Amino acid sequence: MANEINGKRIAFLVAPNGVDHHELVILWEAVKDAGGKPMLLSTAGGSIMTVRSGEKAGEIFLVDGLVGSLKATNFSALVLPGGADHVQTLRGSSETNRIITEFVSAGKPVAAISQGPAILINAGVLAGKTLTGWPGMADDVLDAGAEWADKDVHFCANNNWMLITGRSTQALPKFTEAMVRAFI
């Protein structure tokens, strides 16, 4: 993949701790390889720490901007990687809910993998959508008014915005391809 999304700014929304290392890094590289400009956005400034299999990975990444000062109009798409602690932090953030609602209202694509789609539940944007993700959250997705797709990757364009979801880290190759295709 080269230059498919040339110059597009893609927001990666993460909490200061607990984002899955592989999901962040592989998705980030896919955006860069496709010519996009990934931006790391968080609920706190400074840096974020990733995890591998729930344990601190020891890798620190610098934050490009704070969620509270973001505007969806400055970006072409939004990426929500997984990681249990990271997801729980973002689900409890009103700033996170606001920016997700802005992306959805603007009809911009949102890509979420593993536990990442759970962040969308609290934002109240899933009614009428069909998605996949970490199997343990299927009941929460159904309770949010969405349908569950038991597959590795799923596209849903219902309600005038594209949602690309992936089941787990094992789906990353298919998911990255689908994500970039949706961001064109």
N, C-alpha and C positions, 0 to 999 in steps of 0.2 A: 504494500500500500504506500503510495507516494503522491502527495499533493491533492488528494481527494477533498480535503477540507482546508486547503491552503489559506492561512491567515485567520481562520475563525478562532475566536476566543472561547474556550471551553472551561466552564467552572467545575472544579472538583470540590465538593463540600464535605469536609471532614471535621471530626471533633479533635481536640488536642491530644487525646490518647485513645488507643484501641482500634484504629483502623487496620484492616487486614493488609499486611505488607504486599503480598503478591497481587492482590486486586488493585491496590493503588498504583504500584509500579508498572504492572503490565498494561493497565488501561491508560496510564499517563504516557507510556512509550508508544502505544498504538496511536494516540492523538498526535504526538510529535512526529511519528513516522508518516502520518497521513498529511503532514503540513500544517496541522493546527497548533494553536498556542494554548497549552493547558495552564490554568491558574489555580493555585492551591488556596482555598478559602476556608476559614474556620471561625468558630465562636470565640476564640481567644487569639491574640497576636503572638508573635514569636515563632515557635516551632511546634511540630507535632511529632509524636512517637508512634511508630507502627508496631504491630504484633504479628507473630507467626505462631499458629496453633494456640492462640490465646496467651502466649508468653511474649514479653517485650522483645522486639527484634534488635533493639539497640541502634536502630537507624532513625535519624532525626531529619526532618524536612522543614525548610523555612516556609512560613505562611506568606502569601502574596497580598491577602486582604481579609478584612473582617466581614462576617455575614451581615452584621448590623448596618454597615455602610454600603452594601451591595445594591445594585439595581439590575434586574434581569435584562433590561434593554442593552446592557454593556456586553452581553454574552450571547453566543449562538445556541448553546446547549448546556445541560447540567448532568454531572456524573455523580452517583452515590455508591461508592464502594461499600463492602460489608465490613464486619467486625463487630462482635456483640456489644462491647462496652461503648464503642464509638456510636453505634446505632442508638443505644439507650440514651446517651447524652444528647444527641441531636433530636430525638423524638420529644424530649422535654423542653425544647427551646422554641419560644415564640418567634424569635428571629428566623430560625430555620423554617418554620411553618409559613412565615411571611414570604420568604424568598422563593420557596417551592410554589406557593400560590401565584406569585408573579410570573414564574416561568410557565406554569400551566395556563394562566390567563392570557399570556402572550402567544400561546400555541407553540412554544419551543420544545424540542425533544428533551426527554429525561431518560437517562440510562441508569439502571440500578441492578446490582448483582448480589446474590447470596442473601444476607440479612438487610442489605441496603433498601429494598422496597418497603420494609417496615417503617422507614422514616416517612414515607408518603401517607401512611395510615393516619398519623396525628395531624397532618396538614389537611386532611379531609378532601383529597382530590381523587380518590380511587373509585367512587361510585360509577358504575357502568363500564369500568375497565376490566380487562382480562390480563392476568400476569402470572409469572412464575417467580420462584425465589427459594430461599431456604425452606425445606419441607415443614419444619416446625411452626411456621407462621401462617400456614394455610387457613386455619380457623379465623385468625385475626383479619386476614384479607377478606374472607367471606363476610365477616361481621361488618367490615367497612363498605359493603355493598358492591364488591368486585367479584369476579369469577376467578377460579384457580385453574391454571394450565399445568398439567403434570408433564413438563418437558424441559429440556435443557435451556432453550432460549425462546422468548416469545415477543413478537411485535404486536402492539395494540394502538390503532389510530383513532379509536372511538373518542368522542367528545372534543374533537378538533385539536388534539395534541398527541404526539407520538411518545409512547412508553415502550422502551426496550428493556426487558428483564432477563436475567440469567439465574439459573438454579444455584450454582456453587462455583468454587474455584476451578473445579474440573471442567466446567463449561467455558472457561476463559477464552480458548481459541475461537470457538464459534461466537461467543458474546462480543469479543473485540471486533470481529469482522462485521457483525450485525450493527454494532454501535457506530462504527465509522460510516457504514452505508447509510444509516439513518441521519447522520449529521451532515451529509452532503447537501 
